[in-house]
Amino acid sequence: MSAATEFAPGLTIQNTHAPQKLSDYRLIAFDMDSTLITIECIDEIADATGKKAEVAAITEATMRGEIADFKDSLRQRVGKLAGVTEADMARVLAERLQLSPGAKELVQAAQAAGLKVLLVSGGFTYFAEHVRSLLGIDFVRANVLEMEGGVLTGGLVEQPWGDICDGAEKRRTLLEVASLLGIEPSQCIAVGDGSNDIPMMQAAGLSVAYHAKPRVRAEAKVCINQGGLDRLLEVLQ
């Protein structure tokens, strides 16, 4: 891949092509935690058990690509959530979950340009469905936390496609939705920040790293290093 060039302060592109149009694309796929929203939900849930620092350290190492097995990492972290109540989760959602700057503006611009929107997350449906409702997102794929009697068990619920949405599943989901829409992968945009986003970013026509880890920035065609998600609109005229 060619060296990055600064398109504007805090905004780099990895190729020399002239800016394209948002309407050249038909689907935009977003990671959720630290991309569409400002927090890592699993770290904030762990705060209820006093294990936030421990869980956050594993999350950070996983997102940087230092822990390669996302599924094992997630199972390990979810196991530390046993005993967290639904009330604890509701507090995280109400008090800590915030959309990233520019998220609403970018999603609305994409929708106005005729794109469908996919949220595909290694996080949890409890939060992803809330974000879907805030932004009018078309498709969501995320993990389901197992709960019994209003308390997390420390496990995950098996879904028809599998139990854990890791990097490979993110890529598969992007390609599956593209197929359902009758479009090519080249007509897709993928936006993320962590190593588990790289497979879907590699499959998409345009990959966007948002305040991302170094390994992710090296893979992306557009890197937003300062400012909000809507800075993509400076590149896609």
N, C-alpha and C positions, 0 to 999 in steps of 0.2 A: 504494500500500500504506500502511496506517496506521502511525503512529509506533510504535516498539518500546516495550513496557512491561516493567519488570523483574518477572518472575514470582517469582524468588528471587535471592539474590546470585549474580552471574555467569551467570544464566540469563534470557534475554529471550524474549518472544513478540511477534509482529508483528500479532496480532489480539486481539480482546476475547472470543473464544469461551471458554466453560468448557472445562476439560481433558477430553479424550476418552479412550477406552479403547484400549489397545494392541490388544485383540481386535477393534476396529472395522476393522483393517487386515489384509491377507492376504499382503503382500510387503514386505520391507524391503531396500533396495539400499544398499550401502556402497561408497564410494571406498576404496582401500587405503592408499596412501602418505600419511602424516600424518593419516590418519583411523582406519582399523582398526589400523594400526601406527604407531609413533612416528617412523619414518625415511622419507626419500625414497630408495628403493633405488638409483635411477640415480646419485644423488650419491655414495652410499657405494661403488658399483662403481667409479666414476671415481677414487676415492681410490687404487685399485690402479695407476693410470697417472699419478698425480700431478696429475690435472686436476680434483680435486673442487671447488675454489673456482670454477674457470671454468664447470663444468657446473652447480653449485649456483646461480650467479648467473643463468643462463638459466632454470633451473627456477623460481626465485623470481619472476622477471619474468613468466614464463608463467602461474604460478598467480595472480599479482596481476592478470592480464589486460592487462599492458603489452605482451606479445607475443601477438597475436591468433591467429596460425596455429599451433595446437598440433602439427599434423602436421609442419610444417617445423621447429618447435622440437625435437620429439622426434628426428627424423632427424638433426638437427645434433648433438644430445647423444649419441645412440647411436653416431654416427660416431666420437666421441672415445673410445669404449670398445674400439675395435679392439685386439686383443692381450691383453685381459683373459682369464685362464684360468678354467676351471670351478672350479678350486681356490680362486681368488680369490672367486668368487661364493659358494662354499660357506662361506668364512670370514665373508662379510657376513651370510649367513643364520644361521650358528651364533653369531656374536659380537655382531651389531648389531641384528638384527631382533627387536623386542619388540612384543607387542600393546599397544595404547593402554590406559590405565587404563579400566576399566569395559567394555571390548569384550566380554569373555567373558560378563559379567553381562547386558549388553543383548541379545546374541545368544541366550543361553539363555532369557531372559524372553520374547523374541519367539517362539522355537521352542515354548515352553510355551504361549503364547497362540495357537498354530496358524499362525504366519506362516512362509512360506518365506523363505530368505535368499539374496540375490544379491550377489556381489562383482564390481564392474565397474570396471576399472582402466586408466588410461593407462600403468601400469607393466607388469610382466612375469610371465608364467605361472610362471617358475622360483620366484618368491616367492609368487605368488598361490595356487598349488596347495599350498604348505606351510601358508599361512594357512587354506585350505579344510580341511586335515586337522586343524588345531588347533581349529577352531571348528565343524566339521560343517556347512559351508556347502553349500547345494544347487546353486547355479549360479555359474560363474566365467567371466568374459570379460576377457582381458588380451592384451597383445602378446607375441609370441614372438621372442626374440633369436636371430639366426642364429649357429650355432656350427659350426666345422669343425675336426676333430681336437682337440676340447676347448678351443678358443680362439675368442673372439668375433670375428666378421668386421667388426663395425661396421654390420651391416645387420639387417633384420627379415624374418621369414618371413611370406609371404602366407598368409592363412587363408581359409576359405570365405566369410566375411563381409567380408573386406578385410585390409589390412595394419596399420592403426593404429586403436586404440580411442581416438578423440578425444571431444569433448563431444557431437557429433551421434550418434556410435555409442553412447555411454553412454545417451543418451535413447532411441535406437532399441532398444537391448537391454532397457531397463526395460519399454518398451511391448511388445516381443516376448514377454518372459517373462510379463508380465501377461496377454497374449492366450493363451499356452499354458496358463496357470492358470485361464482363463475368468473373470478379474476385471477391474474397471475401473481406470484409472489413479488414480482418487480413492481407491482402496483400497491404494495404495502409499505407502511412506515412502522418501525419498531422503536420504542423509546424505553430506556432503562438505565439503571445505575450500577447493578451488581453483576458478578461473574455468571450467575445463573440466567442473566438476560442475553448473554452473548449468542447462544444458539439461535434464538429467534431474530436477533439483530443480523446475524449472518445470512439468514434465509430471506430477509426483507429487502426490498429495492432500496430503501433508505433507512439507515440506522442512526439513531440519535442517542448520545450519552448525555445524561442530565446530572450535573454535579457528581460525576461518576468516579469509581475507583480507577486507578491508572490502567489496569489491564483492559477495562471496558473502553476507556477513552482511546486506547490504541487500536481498537477494533472498529470504532464508530466512524461514519462518514461526516457527521456533524457533532460537535461537542459544545454543549452549553455549560460553561464553567462559571459564569456570573449571571445573575438575574433570574427571571422566571422562565417557565416552560414556553410562554408565548414568544420568546425570542426566536423560536423556530420560524415564526412568521416573517422574520427579517431575511431568512434564507429562501423560504418558499413564498414567492411573491403572489 
